[in-house]
Amino acid sequence: MKATKFMYHFLSLLAAITLLITSPAFTVCAAEPDREAEREEHKTLPIQTDTIENWPKGPAIGARSAILMEMNTHTILYAKNIHEKNYPASTTKILTCLLAMQNCTMDETVSFSYDSIHDVPLDGSKLGDVDESDKLTMEQALYCVLVKSANEVASAVGEHVAEKLHLADENQKPIDAFADLMNQKSAELGCQNTHFVNANGLYDDNHYTTAYDLALIGCEFFNNELLCKMSSTPQYHFRLNPTDEDERWMTSKNQLYKGKPYEYSYLLGSKTGFVSQSRQTLISAAEKNGMKLVCVIFGEETPYQFEDTIALFQYGFENFQRLSVSENETKYKIITGDLFDTDNDLFGDSTPLMSMEDNSYVILPNTADFTDTVSKLDYGSQSVQDGQDVIATINYTYSGTPVGSCRIIFSKSGKTDFTFALGDSIPDIAEITKKNENATQDKTSVSNDVNKVIFINVQNVIIGLLVLAALAILILFIISVLKSYNFSSRGQSSKRRRKRKQESRLERLQSFRRRMRERKHQRQKRKAYKKRK
């Protein structure tokens, strides 16, 4: 009996030890030394931007993959394995919230489905204690996703957007249709190595992205003021149901927020993520002196993802400058006359029709000058963007690296249509473009009707008319002179006869004068003779 009892306790102890060894907690603890060794190894990985001539050397960080990108020009300031595929984890949620913000209003109601609640693991990040009867406003839902990183709320938001846009059919789940929308949006933003299968970032072999692609998504996300506010909120509280007595409080684990150990004063917003397959992930944005930077960290350990992010932000703000194109460009000049360049004249607002964008700039190292850039004029970029007609784009590079661009546009701001005496008013390009966009799927090309619009420089027209008038007067003068001469044979005979008549009259006159003088001389001689007698 005692042997049996001893054997039972022995087997129980053996089972407990086996369970402990195979448990995730034990595995993590046992792997910690290896993780630190991996960090040290990652610090030795090449930084691609360090190979650029005259480019500031970037910091050695423990992340396996990282990027620092300027938000508006997409200039890459720091690059380390930026095209390596990684699992984005909860940083996926920034695209989920971006699509919700672009397609919904904040007062819409988000309902929980059975799938959104039960298709997420129990040990994952969740809002918790919700059922299918519970509802949130879209604003509350987005705060839950960005502050709490609630997986079931992210799924519910994705399902809501898909159902509102009627993306799913009877053979497809709404969340799968939303994933298709995510992939479509990421492709529009320029992502080439990204594929999403869910709205929350839970691990899946087919759910991946790169630091470069995620930075492109982040540029769009952090350009939204409300999303920046939500993704920089350390705490949030609300009532799930109006009848609830107590509010629900949520606290973010992001250490970059105000009051946190790694508080960063220039932070615009940030989103954390973790899956064991890719370790810690983090995407953040910051602004200082008008320069906005987006930073992505992949394959790091806590809390070094926050240290890496701050180190890259400091590297960017301390080593790079923003230079205005319109203030520094001398190679390309758009010549416009001043005669009709006023805000209020006979023809209404006659601001120059063609101009450079005032808010375009390039990002350069502090040691570089604008004249160090190489520019190229691209006429193939003609399109309609942001309601403006782009006729060309000047692309700038520095040491072979793209650092910004400037669009040359037709300015229509404040234009007032006017009619000449026998003409029709100049058509509104925005209306033409809208009409053609409805008639064709190619919304980026300039419409045929827009190409038919003729823009007139009134000053040049007047100068041209004056030149034509001067030429006409000169021609008339030459014709008048030529008409005063007759080059026919009869004309030549008449001229000779007139000349002979004039010569004959002159001879007769001279002969008459000679006779008169002779007669006078004869009279004088006779008088002299009589006096002598």
C-alpha positions in Angstrom: 0.0 0.0 0.0 2.9 2.3 0.9 4.7 1.4 -2.3 1.6 2.2 -4.3 1.2 5.6 -2.5 4.9 6.4 -3.0 4.6 5.6 -6.7 1.5 7.8 -7.0 3.3 10.8 -5.4 6.4 10.1 -7.5 4.4 10.1 -10.7 2.5 13.3 -9.7 5.8 15.1 -9.0 7.2 13.9 -12.3 4.1 15.2 -14.1 4.3 18.5 -12.3 8.0 18.9 -13.3 7.2 18.0 -16.9 4.4 20.5 -17.0 6.6 23.2 -15.5 9.4 22.6 -18.0 7.0 22.7 -21.0 5.1 25.7 -19.8 5.5 29.0 -21.7 6.7 30.8 -18.6 9.5 28.4 -18.1 10.4 28.5 -21.8 10.6 32.3 -21.7 12.7 32.3 -18.6 15.1 29.7 -20.0 15.4 31.6 -23.2 16.2 35.0 -21.7 19.9 34.7 -21.9 19.5 33.8 -25.6 17.3 36.8 -26.1 20.0 39.1 -24.8 22.6 37.4 -27.0 20.2 38.0 -30.0 20.0 41.7 -29.1 23.8 42.0 -29.1 23.9 40.2 -32.4 21.3 42.5 -33.8 23.4 45.5 -32.9 26.1 44.2 -35.3 23.6 44.0 -38.3 24.4 46.4 -41.1 22.5 49.7 -41.2 21.8 50.4 -44.9 21.6 54.2 -44.6 25.2 54.2 -43.2 26.4 53.4 -46.7 25.0 56.6 -48.2 27.7 59.1 -48.9 27.8 62.1 -46.4 24.8 60.6 -44.5 24.9 60.8 -40.7 25.8 57.4 -39.0 22.8 55.8 -37.3 22.7 54.4 -33.8 23.4 50.7 -33.2 20.1 49.3 -31.7 19.0 45.8 -30.6 16.0 45.6 -32.9 16.3 43.1 -35.8 14.5 45.5 -38.1 13.9 49.3 -37.9 13.1 52.4 -39.9 12.9 56.1 -39.4 10.9 57.9 -42.1 9.9 61.5 -42.5 6.1 61.5 -42.6 5.3 63.7 -45.6 8.2 63.2 -48.0 8.7 59.6 -47.0 12.4 60.2 -46.9 14.1 57.3 -45.2 16.5 58.7 -42.5 17.4 55.3 -41.0 17.1 51.8 -42.5 17.9 48.4 -41.0 16.4 45.4 -42.7 13.4 47.5 -43.6 12.1 45.0 -46.3 12.4 41.9 -44.1 9.0 40.3 -43.5 7.8 40.3 -39.8 4.6 39.6 -37.9 3.2 43.0 -36.9 1.1 41.8 -33.9 -1.1 44.5 -32.5 0.5 47.3 -34.6 -1.9 45.9 -37.2 -4.6 47.8 -35.3 -3.5 51.1 -36.6 -4.8 50.1 -40.1 -8.0 48.8 -38.6 -8.6 52.1 -36.9 -7.5 54.1 -39.9 -10.1 52.4 -42.1 -12.8 52.9 -39.5 -12.0 56.6 -39.2 -12.1 57.0 -43.0 -15.4 55.1 -43.5 -17.4 55.7 -40.3 -18.6 58.5 -38.0 -17.7 58.4 -34.3 -21.3 58.1 -33.2 -22.0 54.9 -35.1 -22.8 51.8 -33.0 -20.4 48.9 -33.0 -22.0 45.6 -32.1 -20.2 42.4 -30.9 -20.8 39.2 -32.8 -20.2 35.7 -31.5 -17.2 35.4 -33.7 -15.6 38.7 -32.6 -15.9 37.6 -29.0 -14.9 33.9 -29.2 -12.3 34.0 -32.0 -9.7 35.5 -29.8 -7.6 33.6 -27.2 -8.5 33.9 -23.6 -5.0 34.9 -22.6 -4.7 37.6 -25.2 -5.3 41.3 -24.8 -9.1 41.8 -24.4 -11.7 44.2 -23.1 -13.4 41.2 -21.4 -16.8 40.6 -19.9 -18.7 41.4 -23.1 -21.5 39.5 -24.9 -23.4 39.8 -28.1 -25.9 42.2 -26.5 -23.3 44.8 -25.7 -22.6 47.8 -28.0 -20.0 50.6 -28.2 -19.9 53.8 -30.1 -17.2 53.9 -32.7 -15.3 56.4 -30.7 -15.3 54.2 -27.6 -14.3 51.2 -29.7 -11.3 53.0 -31.2 -10.1 54.0 -27.7 -10.5 50.4 -26.6 -8.4 49.3 -29.6 -5.6 51.9 -29.2 -5.4 52.2 -25.4 -6.3 48.7 -24.3 -5.3 46.9 -27.5 -8.6 44.9 -27.2 -8.6 42.1 -29.7 -12.3 41.4 -29.7 -13.1 45.1 -30.1 -10.8 45.3 -33.1 -12.6 42.4 -34.7 -16.0 44.0 -34.0 -14.8 47.3 -35.6 -13.6 45.4 -38.7 -16.9 43.5 -39.0 -18.8 46.8 -38.7 -16.8 48.5 -41.4 -17.3 45.5 -43.7 -21.0 45.3 -43.1 -21.5 49.1 -43.6 -19.6 49.0 -46.9 -21.4 45.7 -48.0 -18.1 44.1 -48.6 -19.0 40.5 -47.6 -21.2 38.1 -49.5 -23.1 35.1 -48.1 -20.0 32.9 -48.6 -17.6 35.2 -46.8 -17.3 36.3 -43.2 -17.3 40.0 -42.6 -13.9 39.9 -40.9 -12.4 38.2 -44.0 -13.9 40.9 -46.2 -12.4 43.5 -44.0 -9.0 41.8 -44.3 -9.4 42.2 -48.1 -10.1 45.9 -47.6 -7.0 46.1 -45.4 -4.9 44.6 -48.2 -6.4 46.9 -50.8 -5.7 50.0 -48.6 -2.1 48.9 -47.9 -1.5 48.4 -51.6 -2.8 52.0 -52.3 -0.3 53.3 -49.7 2.6 51.7 -51.6 3.0 48.5 -49.4 4.5 45.7 -51.5 5.4 43.0 -48.9 2.3 43.1 -46.7 -0.7 40.7 -46.3 -3.3 40.8 -43.5 -5.8 38.1 -42.6 -7.4 39.7 -39.4 -8.1 43.1 -37.8 -6.2 42.6 -34.5 -2.8 41.2 -35.5 -3.1 37.7 -33.8 -0.5 35.4 -35.2 -1.0 33.8 -38.6 1.6 32.6 -41.1 -0.1 34.7 -43.8 -0.3 37.8 -41.6 2.9 39.8 -42.2 4.4 43.1 -43.1 7.7 44.9 -43.2 9.1 47.9 -41.3 9.0 50.0 -44.5 5.4 49.0 -45.3 4.2 49.6 -41.8 5.9 53.0 -41.8 3.9 53.9 -44.9 0.6 53.0 -43.1 1.8 54.9 -40.1 2.4 58.1 -42.2 -1.3 58.0 -43.1 -2.5 57.0 -39.6 -0.5 59.8 -37.7 -1.7 62.5 -40.2 -5.1 62.1 -38.6 -5.4 64.4 -35.5 -8.0 62.4 -33.7 -6.1 59.1 -34.2 -3.0 60.7 -32.8 -5.0 61.8 -29.8 -6.3 58.3 -29.2 -3.0 56.6 -29.7 -1.3 58.9 -27.2 -3.9 58.5 -24.4 -2.5 56.7 -21.4 -5.8 56.0 -19.7 -9.4 55.8 -20.8 -12.7 55.1 -19.0 -16.3 54.6 -20.1 -19.5 52.8 -19.3 -20.1 49.7 -21.5 -23.9 49.9 -20.8 -25.8 53.0 -19.7 -27.2 51.1 -16.7 -23.7 50.2 -15.4 -22.9 51.7 -12.0 -19.2 51.7 -12.4 -17.0 52.9 -15.3 -14.5 50.7 -17.0 -10.9 51.9 -16.7 -8.2 51.0 -19.2 -4.5 51.8 -18.9 -2.1 51.5 -21.8 1.2 49.5 -21.5 2.9 52.0 -23.8 5.9 53.5 -21.9 6.3 56.5 -24.2 3.2 58.2 -23.0 3.0 61.1 -20.5 3.7 60.0 -17.0 5.4 56.7 -18.1 9.1 55.8 -17.5 10.1 56.5 -21.1 7.9 59.6 -21.6 8.8 61.4 -24.9 7.6 65.0 -25.0 7.5 65.2 -28.8 5.3 62.1 -29.3 2.3 62.4 -31.6 1.1 58.8 -31.0 2.2 55.2 -30.7 1.0 51.6 -30.8 2.7 48.6 -29.2 2.5 44.9 -30.3 3.8 41.5 -29.3 3.7 38.0 -30.6 6.3 35.4 -29.6 7.2 34.9 -33.3 8.3 38.5 -33.8 8.8 39.6 -30.2 8.1 43.3 -29.4 6.9 45.6 -32.1 6.3 49.3 -31.9 5.3 52.1 -34.2 5.4 55.7 -33.1 5.4 59.2 -34.5 6.9 62.5 -33.2 7.1 66.1 -34.3 9.7 68.7 -33.5 10.2 72.1 -35.2 7.8 71.2 -38.0 9.4 67.9 -38.9 7.3 64.8 -38.4 9.0 61.4 -38.1 7.6 57.9 -38.0 9.6 55.1 -36.3 9.0 51.3 -36.6 10.7 48.7 -34.4 10.6 44.9 -35.0 12.2 42.1 -33.1 13.1 43.8 -29.9 12.8 42.9 -26.2 11.1 44.9 -23.4 11.8 47.7 -22.6 14.4 48.3 -25.3 11.8 48.9 -28.0 11.1 52.2 -26.2 14.8 53.0 -25.9 15.4 52.2 -29.6 12.5 54.5 -30.6 13.8 57.5 -28.6 17.3 57.0 -29.9 16.1 57.0 -33.5 13.9 60.1 -32.9 16.8 62.0 -31.4 19.1 60.9 -34.3 16.5 62.2 -36.8 15.8 65.5 -35.1 19.5 66.3 -34.3 21.0 65.4 -37.7 18.5 66.4 -40.3 16.9 69.6 -41.5 13.8 70.6 -43.6 14.4 73.0 -46.5 11.6 74.7 -48.5 11.6 74.0 -52.2 9.9 77.3 -53.2 12.4 79.3 -51.1 15.5 77.6 -52.4 14.8 76.4 -55.9 16.7 78.4 -58.6 17.0 75.9 -61.4 13.3 75.8 -62.2 11.5 79.1 -62.4 7.8 79.7 -63.4 7.7 83.1 -65.0 4.4 85.0 -64.5 3.6 88.5 -65.5 2.6 91.1 -62.9 0.1 93.0 -65.0 -2.8 90.8 -64.0 -1.3 89.1 -61.0 -3.7 90.7 -58.4 -6.4 89.5 -56.1 -9.1 91.8 -57.3 -9.0 93.3 -60.8 -11.2 93.5 -63.9 -11.1 89.8 -64.5 -11.5 88.7 -60.9 -8.9 86.7 -59.1 -6.1 86.3 -61.6 -3.5 84.5 -59.4 -0.9 82.8 -61.7 -2.5 79.6 -63.0 0.8 77.6 -62.8 2.8 77.5 -59.6 5.0 75.4 -57.3 3.6 74.1 -54.1 4.4 76.4 -51.2 4.5 73.6 -48.6 6.9 71.3 -50.5 10.3 70.7 -48.9 13.2 68.3 -48.9 14.9 66.5 -45.9 18.7 66.8 -45.9 21.5 66.2 -43.4 22.5 69.3 -41.4 25.8 69.3 -43.3 24.2 69.5 -46.7 22.8 72.4 -48.7 19.9 72.6 -51.1 22.3 73.0 -54.0 23.7 69.6 -53.2 20.5 67.9 -54.3 19.9 66.5 -57.8 16.6 67.3 -59.4 14.6 65.7 -62.2 11.5 67.0 -63.8 8.8 64.3 -64.3 6.0 65.1 -66.7 4.7 61.5 -66.5 3.2 62.3 -63.1 0.4 64.4 -64.5 -2.7 63.7 -62.4 -5.4 65.2 -60.2 -4.4 65.1 -56.5 -6.1 66.8 -53.6 -8.4 68.7 -56.0 -5.4 70.2 -57.8 -4.2 69.5 -61.4 -0.6 68.3 -61.3 1.2 69.0 -64.5 4.6 67.8 -63.4 6.7 66.9 -60.4 10.2 67.8 -59.5 11.9 64.9 -57.7 15.0 65.5 -55.5 17.7 63.1 -54.5 20.8 63.5 -52.4 23.7 61.0 -52.9 21.2 58.9 -54.8 18.6 58.9 -52.0 15.1 60.4 -52.5 14.7 63.3 -50.2 11.5 65.0 -51.4 9.5 66.4 -54.3 7.6 69.4 -55.4 4.5 69.4 -57.6 3.8 72.0 -60.2 0.1 72.6 -60.2 -2.7 74.7 -61.8 -3.9 76.9 -59.0 -7.7 77.3 -58.9 -8.1 78.7 -55.5 -10.6 81.6 -55.5 -10.9 81.7 -59.2 -14.0 83.5 -60.6 -15.3 82.5 -64.0 -15.6 85.5 -66.4 -16.9 85.9 -69.9 -15.3 87.9 -72.8 -17.5 89.7 -75.3 -18.1 86.7 -77.6 -16.8 83.8 -75.5 -18.0 81.3 -72.9 -16.7 81.2 -69.3 -13.8 79.1 -68.6 -15.2 75.8 -67.2 -14.4 74.7 -63.6 -11.7 72.0 -63.7 -13.0 70.4 -60.5 -16.4 69.8 -62.1 -14.8 68.5 -65.3 -12.6 66.2 -63.3 -15.5 64.9 -61.2 -17.5 64.2 -64.3 -14.7 62.3 -65.9 -13.9 60.4 -62.8 -17.4 59.1 -62.8 -17.0 58.0 -66.4 -13.7 56.2 -66.0 -11.9 54.1 -63.3 -8.6 55.8 -63.9 -8.9 58.6 -61.4 -5.2 59.5 -61.5 -4.9 60.6 -65.1 -5.9 64.0 -66.4 -9.2 63.9 -68.1 -9.7 64.6 -71.7 -12.0 67.6 -71.0 -9.3 69.1 -68.7 -6.8 68.8 -71.5 -9.2 70.7 -73.8 -9.3 73.8 -71.5 -7.2 76.6 -72.9 -5.6 78.9 -70.3 -4.9 82.4 -71.6 -2.2 84.7 -70.3 -4.0 88.0 -70.9 -0.8 90.1 -70.7 0.9 88.0 -73.5 -2.3 88.3 -75.6 -2.3 92.1 -75.4 1.4 92.3 -76.2 0.9 89.9 -79.2 -2.0 92.1 -80.5 0.2 95.2 -80.3 2.9 93.5 -82.2 0.5 92.4 -84.9 -0.9 95.9 -85.1 2.6 97.3 -85.6 3.3 94.8 -88.3 0.0 95.7 -90.1 0.9 99.4 -90.1 4.3 98.7 -91.5 2.8 96.5 -94.2 0.3 99.2 -95.2 3.0 101.8 -95.3 5.1 99.7 -97.7 2.1 99.0 -99.9 1.4 102.8 -100.1 4.9 103.5 -101.1 4.9 100.8 -103.7 1.7 102.1 -105.1 3.2 105.5 -105.7 5.4 104.0 -108.4 4.4 102.5 -111.7 6.7 99.9 -113.1 4.8 99.3 -116.4 6.3 100.2 -119.9 3.6 102.8 -120.4 4.4 104.3 -117.1 8.0 104.6 -118.2 7.0 106.4 -121.6 4.8 108.9 -119.8 7.6 109.8 -117.5 10.0 110.4 -120.4 7.4 112.6 -122.2 6.9 114.6 -119.1 10.6 115.0 -118.7 11.0 116.1 -122.4 8.2 118.7 -122.0 9.9 120.1 -118.9 13.2 120.3 -120.7 11.5 122.0 -123.8 9.9 124.6 -121.6 13.1 125.2 -119.8 14.9 125.6 -123.2 12.3 128.0 -124.5 12.5 130.0 -121.3 16.3 130.2 -121.6 16.0 131.2 -125.3 13.5 133.9 -124.4 15.8 135.3 -121.7 18.8 135.3 -124.2 16.8 137.2 -126.8 15.7 139.7 -124.2 19.3 140.2 -123.1 20.4 140.6 -126.7 17.7 143.2 -127.5 18.7 145.1 -124.3 22.3 145.1 -125.4 21.4 146.4 -128.9 19.5 149.3 -127.4 22.4 150.2 -125.2 24.7 150.2 -128.2 22.4 152.5 -130.2 22.2 155.0 -127.4 26.0 155.0 -127.1 26.4 155.6 -130.8 24.0 158.6 -130.8 25.9 160.2 -127.9 29.1 160.0 -129.8 27.6 161.9 -132.8 
